Structure formats: structure tokens, C-alpha cells
Amino acid sequence: MNIEPAAPTRKNPPEQFAGDVWLDVIAVPHEGSQHMTVALVRFAPGARTAWHAHEKGQYLHVTQGVGRVGTRDGQVIEVHPGQTLYTPPGQEHWHGAAHGTFMEHIAMTENGDDAATTTTWLEHVTDDEFDGGVDGVRDVG
């Protein structure tokens, strides 16, 4: 066993994120049979990912603040500290921090068979999509 060396915090790229978002890697695979990547991600108020999908799904565990998650059907939900959200394989979605609050989550993603296909990044989320459009935001807390 070993203690993993700390990697420096990095700011996520504007091609895939809107607003200020920082990432700290917690764990990456070491052996060929391992596929899980874990990271702590911090979003400034209103910051969010672009639309994307994960080949093998993703778990997000909110540790601080209020998260907002949207799907292509227009559903937007808020996720609170202690809650874990599961996104199934291939589901296009986005996630970020609600207005007026920072949000932090632990992202757990199983790598695809080809690491380049683990996450498919798409277009940026519009303000209307982020705000829930005509249906508003649903609180699951």
C-alpha cells in the first residue's frame, strides 16, 4: 500500500466549463483491471459544465453548497450536501453550482475501454437551460 502524492489543484478548461471550476484528483487507476477515477470538483456560484455524457455513467456526491443538474428533457434538479446523484451511461447532462452559492462534489467516473471515450463533451449550457426554462428547478432535498 502507499499514500498517493497530492496533485496540484487545476482549473478546468473553458471549452468544457462556464465560470470558475477547480479540480483535485483523488484517485486514478494503477492496474489494468482498475477503471475508477475520483476527483473533488469545486464550482463558483453559477459555474457549470458543458453538456456531456459518460460512457459508463457517473456518480456525483455533493459535499458542500447546492448543485444543479440538468438533462436533455429539460429537467433541472437541485442536489444538496450528503446526496449522491447517479447519471446512467450515455445520458447527456450538465452539472454546476446554483446561483449565489459555491458547490463542491466528489465525482466518481468509471473510465471507458478507450480513455478518450470516457466522457464525450458537447456544447455549452445556455442560461435558460441552467435556470430550468419554463418548468423551473425541482428540489430533491
C-alpha positions as CSV (number, residue, x, y, z in Angstrom):
1,M,0.0,0.0,0.0
2,N,1.1,3.6,-0.4
3,I,0.0,7.2,0.2
4,E,-0.8,8.8,-3.1
5,P,1.1,12.0,-3.9
6,A,-1.0,15.1,-3.9
7,A,-1.6,16.6,-7.4
8,P,-1.9,20.3,-7.7
9,T,-5.4,21.8,-8.0
10,R,-6.1,22.7,-11.6
11,K,-8.7,25.0,-13.1
12,N,-10.9,23.2,-15.6
13,P,-10.8,24.4,-19.3
14,P,-13.3,27.0,-20.6
15,E,-14.0,24.7,-23.6
16,Q,-15.8,22.3,-21.2
17,F,-16.9,24.6,-18.3
18,A,-18.5,28.0,-17.9
19,G,-17.4,30.0,-14.9
20,D,-14.7,29.1,-12.4
21,V,-14.3,25.4,-11.7
22,W,-11.4,23.7,-9.9
23,L,-10.4,20.0,-9.8
24,D,-8.4,18.0,-7.3
25,V,-7.7,14.4,-8.4
26,I,-8.2,11.9,-5.6
27,A,-7.7,8.6,-7.3
28,V,-6.8,7.2,-10.7
29,P,-6.3,3.6,-11.9
30,H,-3.0,1.9,-11.2
31,E,-3.6,-1.6,-12.5
32,G,-5.1,-2.7,-15.8
33,S,-8.2,-4.1,-14.1
34,Q,-9.0,-0.8,-12.4
35,H,-11.2,1.7,-14.1
36,M,-12.5,4.3,-11.4
37,T,-11.4,7.9,-11.4
38,V,-12.3,10.0,-8.4
39,A,-12.0,13.8,-8.1
40,L,-13.1,16.7,-5.9
41,V,-14.6,19.4,-8.0
42,R,-15.4,22.9,-6.8
43,F,-17.8,25.3,-8.7
44,A,-18.1,29.0,-8.1
45,P,-21.7,30.3,-7.9
46,G,-23.4,29.7,-11.3
47,A,-20.5,27.9,-12.8
48,R,-21.3,24.7,-14.7
49,T,-20.1,22.0,-17.1
50,A,-20.9,22.0,-20.7
51,W,-23.3,19.3,-21.9
52,H,-21.6,15.9,-21.7
53,A,-22.1,12.1,-21.4
54,H,-20.1,9.4,-19.7
55,E,-19.7,6.0,-21.5
56,K,-20.1,4.1,-18.3
57,G,-22.1,6.5,-16.1
58,Q,-21.0,8.7,-13.2
59,Y,-21.8,9.3,-9.5
60,L,-21.7,12.8,-8.0
61,H,-21.7,13.1,-4.2
62,V,-22.3,16.7,-3.1
63,T,-20.3,17.7,0.0
64,Q,-21.0,21.5,0.2
65,G,-23.4,24.0,-1.3
66,V,-26.2,23.4,-3.7
67,G,-25.7,21.6,-7.0
68,R,-27.9,21.9,-10.1
69,V,-28.1,19.1,-12.7
70,G,-29.9,19.2,-16.0
71,T,-30.9,16.6,-18.6
72,R,-31.9,16.9,-22.3
73,D,-35.6,16.6,-21.5
74,G,-35.4,20.0,-19.7
75,Q,-35.4,18.6,-16.2
76,V,-33.3,20.5,-13.7
77,I,-32.9,19.3,-10.1
78,E,-31.1,20.7,-7.1
79,V,-28.8,18.3,-5.2
80,H,-27.8,19.0,-1.6
81,P,-24.9,18.1,0.7
82,G,-24.9,14.4,1.6
83,Q,-26.9,13.4,-1.6
84,T,-25.4,11.3,-4.3
85,L,-26.7,11.6,-7.9
86,Y,-26.2,8.8,-10.4
87,T,-26.1,9.6,-14.2
88,P,-26.6,6.4,-16.3
89,P,-24.2,5.5,-19.2
90,G,-24.7,7.7,-22.2
91,Q,-27.1,10.2,-20.6
92,E,-26.4,13.7,-21.8
93,H,-26.4,16.1,-18.8
94,W,-24.7,19.0,-17.1
95,H,-24.0,20.0,-13.5
96,G,-22.8,23.0,-11.6
97,A,-23.4,25.3,-8.6
98,A,-26.7,27.0,-8.0
99,H,-26.8,30.8,-8.2
100,G,-25.4,32.5,-5.0
101,T,-23.5,29.5,-3.6
102,F,-20.3,27.6,-4.2
103,M,-20.8,23.9,-4.7
104,E,-18.4,21.0,-4.2
105,H,-18.9,17.4,-5.2
106,I,-16.9,14.2,-5.4
107,A,-17.1,12.9,-9.0
108,M,-16.7,9.1,-9.4
109,T,-16.4,8.0,-13.1
110,E,-15.5,4.6,-14.5
111,N,-13.2,5.0,-17.4
112,G,-14.3,3.7,-20.8
113,D,-12.5,0.9,-22.6
114,D,-10.7,3.7,-24.5
115,A,-9.9,6.5,-22.1
116,A,-10.6,9.0,-24.9
117,T,-14.3,7.9,-25.0
118,T,-14.9,8.0,-21.2
119,T,-16.5,11.5,-21.5
120,T,-18.0,13.0,-24.6
121,W,-18.0,16.8,-24.4
122,L,-20.7,18.7,-26.2
123,E,-21.9,22.4,-26.4
124,H,-22.2,24.8,-23.6
125,V,-25.3,25.1,-21.5
126,T,-27.4,28.2,-22.1
127,D,-28.5,30.5,-19.2
128,D,-32.2,29.4,-19.9
129,E,-31.2,25.7,-19.7
130,F,-29.3,26.4,-16.4
131,D,-32.3,28.3,-14.9
132,G,-34.7,25.5,-15.8
133,G,-36.5,27.1,-18.7
134,V,-40.3,27.2,-18.3
135,D,-40.5,24.2,-15.9
136,G,-38.2,25.7,-13.3
137,V,-35.9,23.8,-11.0
138,R,-37.0,20.8,-8.9
139,D,-35.6,20.4,-5.4
140,V,-34.9,16.7,-4.5
141,G,-33.7,17.6,-1.0
